[in-house]
Amino acid sequence: MSPVGIGIVGVGVISDTYLENLNSFPDVEVLILGDLIADRARSQAAKHGVPAHGSGQDVLEHPEVQLVVNLTTPDAHVEVSSAAIAAGKHVWSEKPLGLDRDAIATMLDQARTAGVRVGSAPDTLLGPGFQSAKRAIAAGIIGEPLFAQTAFQTQGPDLWHPNPGFLFAHGAGPLLDMGPYYFSALISLLGPVDRVAAAGMKAKQEREIRTGPNAGSMFTVEVPSTIQVLTAFEAGTQAQTLLSFDSALERHGILEIHGTDGSIVLPDPNQFSGRTAYVKPLGVLRDGMSFDQPWIEVEEQGTVVGRGLGVLDMVRSIASGRPHIASGELGHHAVDVLLSAQESAASEQFVKVESTVAPVPLLPDDFDPFASTL
Ligand SMILES: NC(=O)c1ccc[n+]([C@@H]2O[C@H](COP(=O)([O-])OP(=O)(O)OC[C@H]3O[C@@H](n4cnc5c(N)ncnc54)[C@H](O)[C@@H]3O)[C@@H](O)[C@H]2O)c1
């Protein structure tokens, strides 16, 4: 069998890492890149040895493309994904899956009717760091989970992104840009969310682009650049979450679950592994022993790759008929939670989350991205 044909629509900043990883997996082959900016598609195709390039429509019309990877900006996600489904393709979308609950639900219905699958970033949930932690929690290492804390605080992506305006516009901000990592992780561990309450603020009304050809120009901040969320899960567990682009103290990737028998510190949910210099290794503190708790390291198992893992899991799941992990339904529930938090910040009330999601499965034990399954 030949590798599954992939086409990518939107080849900006994040496309390099996708292309490097997808090109390293024997089960898939990137056949074409498309972008609104023709030069960008051409230069990325040349850089990564992709045989064809053109517009987004060219990608959808490519007869050998079976799965479209949608790396456009959030405002274009549903439109591009829906067009890909209409063209009979499976779709992997960068996060957030969309910006409107009803539009996402309609798109998921469209995919069901068409018999194609939808997957949604983040696929960090498939990395060995998160998977090992999830296995350890399922095996009872902290007893029954009770509550969680997560924190992401930075100076903001205007420090490093050459085109940061969209990250402070409707559909982004720390809530919708970074929230998908933290909330997808929490939902995967603690199950669906029942209700949320949030408070948000803007530190500045305008910010400056700091790097690239537009450095020095100003842009308007449209959404809260700091938001704090209180989450109640259907199972009775709770979480508190800080998401900020306004902190001089760079501290991110904090994800802790506290249970009846101990507390587990997970790797950064925006990373695939805890084996990085700035992330504490996956570990557990046991409860009820002494004030000075011994730190127990949990062994991280699996191969570390990066973005593109969710695409590979989709391709293999389609072939074997199992559900894929970073599903459209998970992406939909995560966006519903985030939009509910946004609404709560505006209304100053708890907001009930209407959608739900089935338990999120673990990756198969023997999943090896580099071993061909063809
Ligand atoms: N930059 C990161 O570090 C990062 C990390 C993880 C996820 N993401 C996500 O990836 C997505 C893209 O982010 P980015 O930083 O690469 O943005 P970017 O602005 O650098 O690139 C987006 C590209 O999509 C193209 N595009 C937009 N609409 C299109 C359309 N309708 N048809 C064809 N092309 C279209 C743009 O021309 C641009 O080249 C976002 O959803 C973002 O949240 C980014």
The ligand as a Tripos MOL2 file, in Angstrom:
@<TRIPOS>MOLECULE
LIG
   44    48     1     0     0
SMALL
NO_CHARGES

@<TRIPOS>ATOM
      1 N1          2.7460   29.7890   15.5040 N.am      1 LIG1
      2 C1          2.7220   28.8600   16.4200 C.2       1 LIG1
      3 O1          3.6890   28.6730   17.2310 O.2       1 LIG1
      4 C2          1.5420   27.9160   16.5300 C.ar      1 LIG1
      5 C3          1.6720   26.8320   17.3800 C.ar      1 LIG1
      6 C4          0.6290   25.9260   17.4520 C.ar      1 LIG1
      7 C5         -0.5140   26.1410   16.7400 C.ar      1 LIG1
      8 N2         -0.6430   27.2250   15.9320 N.ar      1 LIG1
      9 C6         -1.9100   27.4080   15.2110 C.3       1 LIG1
     10 O2         -1.6660   27.2050   13.8260 O.3       1 LIG1
     11 C7         -2.5110   28.0570   13.0500 C.3       1 LIG1
     12 C8         -1.6460   28.9100   12.1350 C.3       1 LIG1
     13 O3         -0.7650   29.6600   12.9290 O.3       1 LIG1
     14 P1          0.5270   30.3560   12.2830 P.3       1 LIG1
     15 O4          1.2670   30.9240   13.4220 O.co2     1 LIG1
     16 O5          1.1840   29.3810   11.3570 O.co2     1 LIG1
     17 O6         -0.1850   31.5420   11.4540 O.3       1 LIG1
     18 P2          0.4090   32.3440   10.1970 P.3       1 LIG1
     19 O7         -0.3710   33.5970   10.1070 O.co2     1 LIG1
     20 O8          1.8810   32.4010   10.2770 O.co2     1 LIG1
     21 O9          0.0350   31.3820    8.9600 O.3       1 LIG1
     22 C9         -1.3050   31.1430    8.5190 C.3       1 LIG1
     23 C10        -1.2680   30.9620    7.0050 C.3       1 LIG1
     24 O10        -2.5660   30.6010    6.5400 O.3       1 LIG1
     25 C11        -2.8150   31.2840    5.3170 C.3       1 LIG1
     26 N3         -4.2730   31.3530    5.1270 N.ar      1 LIG1
     27 C12        -5.1710   32.0320    5.8830 C.ar      1 LIG1
     28 N4         -6.4160   31.8170    5.3970 N.ar      1 LIG1
     29 C13        -6.3010   30.9980    4.3320 C.ar      1 LIG1
     30 C14        -7.2110   30.4280    3.4190 C.ar      1 LIG1
     31 N5         -8.5350   30.6540    3.5210 N.pl3     1 LIG1
     32 N6         -6.7380   29.6280    2.4240 N.ar      1 LIG1
     33 C15        -5.4110   29.4060    2.3110 C.ar      1 LIG1
     34 N7         -4.4860   29.9190    3.1530 N.ar      1 LIG1
     35 C16        -4.9260   30.7050    4.1530 C.ar      1 LIG1
     36 C17        -2.1330   32.6300    5.5040 C.3       1 LIG1
     37 O11        -1.8710   33.2490    4.2550 O.3       1 LIG1
     38 C18        -0.8620   32.2270    6.2350 C.3       1 LIG1
     39 O12         0.2020   31.9090    5.3550 O.3       1 LIG1
     40 C19        -3.3540   28.8680   14.0480 C.3       1 LIG1
     41 O13        -4.5820   28.2430   14.2410 O.3       1 LIG1
     42 C20        -2.5290   28.7930   15.3350 C.3       1 LIG1
     43 O14        -3.3390   28.8680   16.4710 O.3       1 LIG1
     44 C21         0.3970   28.1130   15.7870 C.ar      1 LIG1
@<TRIPOS>BOND
     1     1     2 1
     2     2     3 2
     3     2     4 1
     4     4     5 ar
     5     4    44 ar
     6     5     6 ar
     7     6     7 ar
     8     7     8 ar
     9     8     9 1
    10     8    44 ar
    11     9    10 1
    12     9    42 1
    13    10    11 1
    14    11    12 1
    15    11    40 1
    16    12    13 1
    17    13    14 1
    18    14    15 2
    19    14    16 1
    20    14    17 1
    21    17    18 1
    22    18    19 2
    23    18    20 1
    24    18    21 1
    25    21    22 1
    26    22    23 1
    27    23    24 1
    28    23    38 1
    29    24    25 1
    30    25    26 1
    31    25    36 1
    32    26    27 ar
    33    26    35 ar
    34    27    28 ar
    35    28    29 ar
    36    29    30 ar
    37    29    35 ar
    38    30    31 1
    39    30    32 ar
    40    32    33 ar
    41    33    34 ar
    42    34    35 ar
    43    36    37 1
    44    36    38 1
    45    38    39 1
    46    40    41 1
    47    40    42 1
    48    42    43 1
@<TRIPOS>SUBSTRUCTURE
     1 LIG1         1 GROUP 0 **** ****
